[in-house]
Amino acid sequence: MPTDPKPADRSYLFVLSSARTGGNAEALARRAAAALPRAVPQTWLDLARLPLAPFEDIRHSVGVYPASEGHARTLFDATLAASDLVFVVPVYWYAVPTSAKLYLDHWSGWMRVEGADFRGRMAGKRFWAVTILSDRDLRQAEPLLGTLKLTAEYLNATWSGSVVGFGNKPGDVLADHAALADADRLFGAGGDLASSFRP
Ligand SMILES: Cc1cc2nc3c(=O)[nH]c(=O)nc-3n(C[C@H](O)[C@H](O)[C@H](O)COP(=O)(O)O)c2cc1C
């Protein structure tokens, strides 16, 4: 049974996956991160700047995967080093963006890197999501959140919470005061926060 790290042992990895820089998802995530104690380390990685190779399914042919190199290694190491993994994921077609999905697909290979114990080391981490959508219908975020929650469950990680903001063009979310308030309390309160979408 993994032990819950003490606050002093926490470190947050924010994985950005928007297909543009300076978007709403990052803005909302930065707002949430500002509420973390200064002593808690934060790492921010942008999947657009760390492009991954197409994932190849060799599970039932070769069986094991080689140790990651390049951008994959950067992501592999950062993922394992963090106690808290924050998916910064706008809704794209009711799902996570392609870059975030590819990152998750690579986990399948990372679970089969000899000696890495990726799966064992993911257990007990806390997963979070910061998401954005441009529709007032919150149901459009449900498949995305479901993907991440089931991924946490599969790896025996803890689903800790999410914040859902409203916005389309960059900066829109800064006018979504309910979402900003949710972001302010996300890492303190946890839970799935979506005040913007409550009637
Ligand atoms: C490829 C693509 C697909 C999208 N699909 C949806 C969608 O299914 N539902 C929705 O409400 N908004 C959708 N949007 C709008 C984005 O979620 C919205 O513009 C968001 O603010 C983008 O995040 P960013 O500012 O961090 O880049 C989509 C945008 C793109 C580019």
The ligand as an SDF file (V2000), in Angstrom:
LIG
                    3D

 31 33  0  0  0  0  0  0  0  0999 V2000
   -9.4400   20.7230  -32.0490 C   0  0  0  0  0  0  0  0  0  0  0  0
  -10.3740   21.4250  -31.0890 C   0  0  0  0  0  0  0  0  0  0  0  0
  -11.4650   20.7430  -30.6040 C   0  0  0  0  0  0  0  0  0  0  0  0
  -12.3210   21.3590  -29.6720 C   0  0  0  0  0  0  0  0  0  0  0  0
  -13.3860   20.6540  -29.1870 N   0  0  0  0  0  0  0  0  0  0  0  0
  -14.1870   21.2120  -28.2710 C   0  0  0  0  0  0  0  0  0  0  0  0
  -15.2900   20.4820  -27.7140 C   0  0  0  0  0  0  0  0  0  0  0  0
  -15.4890   19.3180  -27.9950 O   0  0  0  0  0  0  0  0  0  0  0  0
  -16.0860   21.1160  -26.8160 N   0  0  0  0  0  0  0  0  0  0  0  0
  -15.8770   22.4100  -26.4300 C   0  0  0  0  0  0  0  0  0  0  0  0
  -16.6240   22.9310  -25.6300 O   0  0  0  0  0  0  0  0  0  0  0  0
  -14.8270   23.1230  -26.9240 N   0  0  0  0  0  0  0  0  0  0  0  0
  -13.9790   22.5550  -27.8340 C   0  0  0  0  0  0  0  0  0  0  0  0
  -12.9060   23.2600  -28.3340 N   0  0  0  0  0  0  0  0  0  0  0  0
  -12.6290   24.6120  -27.8220 C   0  0  0  0  0  0  0  0  0  0  0  0
  -11.4960   24.6180  -26.7930 C   0  0  0  0  0  0  0  0  0  0  0  0
  -11.7550   23.7320  -25.7240 O   0  0  0  0  0  0  0  0  0  0  0  0
  -11.2990   26.0200  -26.2510 C   0  0  0  0  0  0  0  0  0  0  0  0
  -11.0180   26.9280  -27.3020 O   0  0  0  0  0  0  0  0  0  0  0  0
  -10.2110   26.1180  -25.1990 C   0  0  0  0  0  0  0  0  0  0  0  0
  -10.1960   27.4280  -24.6640 O   0  0  0  0  0  0  0  0  0  0  0  0
   -8.8340   25.7820  -25.7920 C   0  0  0  0  0  0  0  0  0  0  0  0
   -7.8780   25.7220  -24.7600 O   0  0  0  0  0  0  0  0  0  0  0  0
   -6.5600   26.6330  -24.7410 P   0  0  0  0  0  0  0  0  0  0  0  0
   -7.0150   28.0760  -24.7100 O   0  0  0  0  0  0  0  0  0  0  0  0
   -5.8090   26.2150  -23.5220 O   0  0  0  0  0  0  0  0  0  0  0  0
   -5.7990   26.3520  -25.9980 O   0  0  0  0  0  0  0  0  0  0  0  0
  -12.0630   22.6930  -29.2490 C   0  0  0  0  0  0  0  0  0  0  0  0
  -10.9380   23.3680  -29.7730 C   0  0  0  0  0  0  0  0  0  0  0  0
  -10.1010   22.7500  -30.6650 C   0  0  0  0  0  0  0  0  0  0  0  0
   -8.8910   23.5010  -31.2190 C   0  0  0  0  0  0  0  0  0  0  0  0
  1  2  1  0
  2  3  1  0
  2 30  2  0
  3  4  2  0
  4  5  1  0
  4 28  1  0
  5  6  2  0
  6  7  1  0
  6 13  1  0
  7  8  2  0
  7  9  1  0
  9 10  1  0
 10 11  2  0
 10 12  1  0
 12 13  2  0
 13 14  1  0
 14 15  1  0
 14 28  1  0
 15 16  1  0
 16 17  1  0
 16 18  1  0
 18 19  1  0
 18 20  1  0
 20 21  1  0
 20 22  1  0
 22 23  1  0
 23 24  1  0
 24 25  2  0
 24 26  1  0
 24 27  1  0
 28 29  2  0
 29 30  1  0
 30 31  1  0
M  END
$$$$
